[in-house]
Amino acid sequence: MTATEIGKDRKAAVSVSALSKVFGQGAFAVTALDAVDLDILENEFFTLLGPSGCGKTTLLRLIAGFELPTRGAIALQGQDITALPPHRRPVNTVFQNYALFPHMSVAENIGFGLRMLGRPAAEIKQTTDRMLALVQLEPMAGRRTDQLSGGQQQRVALARALAPAPRVLLLDEPLAALDLKLRKNMQLELKSLQAETGITFVFVTHDQEEALTMSDRIAVMQAGKILQVGTPREIYDSPTHRFVADFIGDINILEGAIEKWDGGTATVRLKDGTPVSAHLGPEAARSGDVSVAIRPENARLAGAGETPTITGILENVVYFGAATNLRLRLATGEEFVIRNPGAVDEGRYQPGAAIGAVLPPDLIRVLA
């Protein structure tokens, strides 16, 4: 599914325009968010992805109202909410530490927000029962939250946030404290909950696999800016920037220079003199020194009698079940990895051997 298809006939749930946030003043000023423009669509699972300090949590806190922007505007379904305090914004937030009330039961935690809104007791009971069923915690309704496992506590926090039916649910790395197996299970549950409720989810994480697993679209951030927005497949298969390519999954990046280009294709002369044909994205340079990228699984071992695109000396072989990584050292000193499906002939592929790799032109990209 392309970004165009995702956005067809759907309005923006959240829009931010030229949004900036500067902490401190003068020589101590730090720009956490730098003139960001972004539309997050209704009924979308949208992920803000990037390393620590990139601005993703700051952006989430600005949408929630916990911080006020230095410049720019925030709109929720077309209504300007830039100056509204958090309690007047129809959004809820799930934090990394869940912030549950240990003296309350599971059911009381879930109904807390509704009670604060002054909803009738019958409505609170009905909504609480529906949320308990949604997160599959009916048998736990009367337990205190400190008697629950980490995964169960996380579901209570989600149910409490969903109970008032917010237009947008903000999730600030809510799975970070869970162990690996539970985190993977909760990824699927979160995606299922989003689809079932129809609420827009805005999810913050630094975990690339988490983002690829759950998201309809992803915004990759660095140094307070959004570098690329796209579907998981677009971000993985067609990265536009070197940072995006390097941050999402494993990738080979080689240096070279553009010799010529025609439309969306360029001929790049690698450092060892090898010419390769590569896809030229709209943001990539049309001349001069560039980086080209190809995923390890898109490179393949050259067959007998086949002319390889590049050749290197095999440094090591790592077998991990579904595939085998062969790590080469090119004559330029650059490292290159081939991910071969399944196992390889250990007798043939020994460290020190000269190994050829074929690089399909349509899978090589010139990076911005």
N, C-alpha and C positions, 0 to 999 in steps of 0.2 A: 504494500500500500504506500503510495507516495504522499508527500506532505500536502499536495494539492487535493488529493482524494480525501484526506483526513479533514481538511478545512471546508470541504464542499457543503453548502447549506448549513453551516454551523457558525454561530456568533462567538465572539470572544467573551469568555467568562471573566478573565483578568487582562487588563491592558496596562502596560507601563510605558511612559513616554519620556525620553531623555532623563531617566532617573539616575540621580547621583547621590552618594552619601559620603561625606568627609567627616572623619573623626579628628578632633583636636584643631588647633589653629596655628597659623604662622609656620615656623620651622618644624613644629611637631605635628602638622596636619598629615593625616593618612587618608588617601582616597580608597575607600572600600568598594565603591561601586561607581562606575564611570560612564555616564550618559547612555544607559541601557534602554533599548526599545524592545518590547516583547509583547506578543499576544498569546495567551493561553486559552484554548477553546473550551466551550461547554462540553461536559461529559468526556473529558480527556484525562488520561493519566500522564501527567507531564513531569519530567524529572530535570532538576538542576544538578548537573554533574561537574565535578572538578576537584582539585586538590584543596587541602586546608589553606584558608586565607584567600581563596579566589573570589569571594563575595557572594557565594550561593546562600549562606545562612543570613547574611545581611539583607539580601533581596527578599527572602522569606519573611524576615522580621518587619521589613517595610510594608509588605502586603498585609501582614497581620496587624500593623499599627503599633508594634512595640518600639519602633524607631520612626522618626520623622525624616523625610528626605531633605537633603541640602538643596537640591533642585529637582525639577521634574514633577510628573503627575502619575497618580494611580487611579484606575477606573475599574469598577466591578459591574459587569453587564451594562456598560455605558454610563454609569453613575460615578461621578468624581468622589472618591473617598479619601483623598490625600490627607485632609485635615481631620478626619473622623478619629475619635479614640477607639481603642480595640473593642470595647464592649458594644459599640454601635456599628461594627462591621459584621455582616452576615458570613463570617468565616470562623472556623475553629482550628486549633492547632494541637497536634500530638507531638509531645517532646520526647527526646531520647530517654529521659528518666521516668516517663509516664506520669509522674506527679499525681499518683492516686492517694486517696484518703485512707490511711490504714485503720482508722477507727470505724469506718463504714463498711457495710457489706458490699458485695459486687453489685447487687441491684440498686442500692443507695448511691453508689458511685455513678452508675449509669444515669440515674434520674436526677443527679445533682443540678446539672445545668438547667433542666426543665423547671425544677423548683425555684431556682434563682430568677427564672423568667416569669414566675407566677402562674404557670400552667395549672389547670385543674387536676385534682388528684387522680381522677379516672383516666385522663389523658396521659399523665405520667406513668401510671401502671400499665396502660396499653402499650405505650411506646417502649417502656423498659422491657416488657415481655417480648416485644418484637425484636429489639436489639439483642436480647439474650439468645433468641433463636437464631438470629443472623450470624452471631459469632460462636454459636454452638456452646453456650455456657449455662443453659437452663439448670443443670444439676448443681451448679456452683452459686446460684443466686444469693443464698444466705450466708456464704462464707465471707470472712474478712479477706481483703486483698493480699495481706501478708502471708496467707495460707496457700497462695497460688504459685504456680511455676512462672518463670519469666515469660513464656509464650502466652499463658493464660492472662497474666497481668497486661501484656500488650494488647490482647483482644478487649479487655475491659476498657483500656484507654481509648481504643478505637470506637467501641460502642458508645462511650460517654461523649466523644466528640461528634459522632454521627447522630445522636439522639435528637438534638434540636434542629436537624435537617439543614445544616449550613449550605450555602451555595457553593462554597469552596472549602476543602479540607487541606490544611497545610501540615506536612509531615517532615519533621526535622530529624533525619537519621534515626528513625524509631527502631530499626532492627540492629543497630550497632552493638548493643549489649548482649545479643543472643548468640548461642553457639552456632556453628556452621550448619548443621543439619536442620535445626529449628529455624534458622534464618531463611534457608531455602524453602522450607514448608510455608513460612509466613509470607514470603514473596508471592507465592501462588494464591494464598488466601487474600492478601491485600488486593491483588489484581482482580480476583473474583468479587470481592466486596465493592470495588469501584464500579465494575460492570453492572452489578445487581442494584446498587443504589442510584447510579446515574449522576453522582456528585463529582465535580471536578476535583481531582487530587493533584496537589503540587508537592512533589517529593524531593527532598534534598539528600544527596548521598555522594560519597567519594568512591564508591564501589562500582566499577564499570560493569561487572557482570550483573549486579543488582539492577542497574539502569537498563541494560539490554534486555533483561528478562521481563521486566514489568511495564515498560513505558510504551505509550503510543508515540510520543516524541520526546526528544532529549535536547537540552541546551547545554553545550559544553562551555565552561567558563574558565577564564584565566585572568588574573590580575585585575579583577573588577569589570571585565568585559565579557560579552558573549561572542565566542568565535564562530560557532556553527549551531544551527538548529535543524533537526531532521528526525526522521524515523530511526529506530535502532539500525535498520539495514543501511540507510543512507549514511549514518554516522560511521558505521563499521566499514562498509564497502567503498564509500566515496568521501573520505575525509578531505577537507579543503585546506587545512593548515597542518604544519608539521607537528604542532603541539597536540592537536586532536588525533592525528594518526598515531603518535607515540603513546598517548594516554589511554587510548581504547584498544585493548588487546595487544598481541605481539605483532611486530611489523619490522620489515627490513627497510632501512633508509640509506640510499646511496647518493653521493654528491656528483654533480655534473654541470654541464652548461648547455643551454638551448642553442642548437644550430639553425633550426628553421621551424616554422609552425604553419599549420593550415587548418583553420577552424578550431575544432576541439582536439586536434592531435599535434604533438610536437616531436621532433627528433632531438634527443638529448645525448650528448657525448659524455660518457662516464669518465671518471678520473683515469681509468686505465686505457682510454681511447675507444672503448666499445660504444657503438651507436645503438640506442634503443628507441623504439617508438613508444610514446606514453600519452595517456589521456591528459588533456589540458583543461583544468577547471576554470570557471569564470574569474576567480580571484588570483590565479597563478600568474607569475611573471611571463612575459612573452620573449624575454631575452636575458642574457647574462647567466650568472651562476644560479643553480636551482638544486633542490632536493627532490628525488623521486622515491616513491614508496611502493612496496608490494608485500602483501601478507605472506607469511611462511607457507601456508597451505595452498597458495596460488602459484608458488614456484614448484617445479617438479624436476626430478632427476633425469638427466639426459640419457636416452636409450642408446644401445649399441649402434654405432654408425651415424648417430644424430649430432648435428652441430649445436653445441651449447651456446646460450646467450652469454653466460659468464662462467669462469672456472676458478676454483679455489682449492686450498689444501684443507682436508678434513681434520678438524681438531678433536671433536668428540661426537659420540652417538648416544642419544638418550631415548630409550624405549619406554613409553608409558601407556601401553595397552592399545588404545584406539589408533595411535600414530607413533611415529618415530621422528625425533628432531635430529637433523644432521647439521652441525655447526661448522661453517667454513670460514677460513681466513683468506680474503682476496689479496692479490698482489699489491693493492693500494693500502693494505693494512685494515681495510674495513671488514666488519663481521657480517656474515650472511647465513640465515637459517632456512633450511628446507624442511617442511613438515610433510613427511611421507605417510600416506595411509597405511596402517598396520606395521608389520616388522619389515626389516631389510636383511639382505644376505650379509651376515656378520663377517664372513670370510672375505667378501669383496670390499666392504666398506670399513676399512681399518684406518685409525688415525695416521695422518701423513700421506694418505692417498690423494691424488688429484681428482677432484669431482666436478663434473659439469652440471649446470642448472639451466633449464629452459624457462624463460619468463614470458608468459603470454602478453602481448602488447596492450590488449584491452583491459588488463588487470594491473597495469603500472600507472601510477598517477603522479603528476607534477604537483608539488605542494606549494601553498602560499607561504 
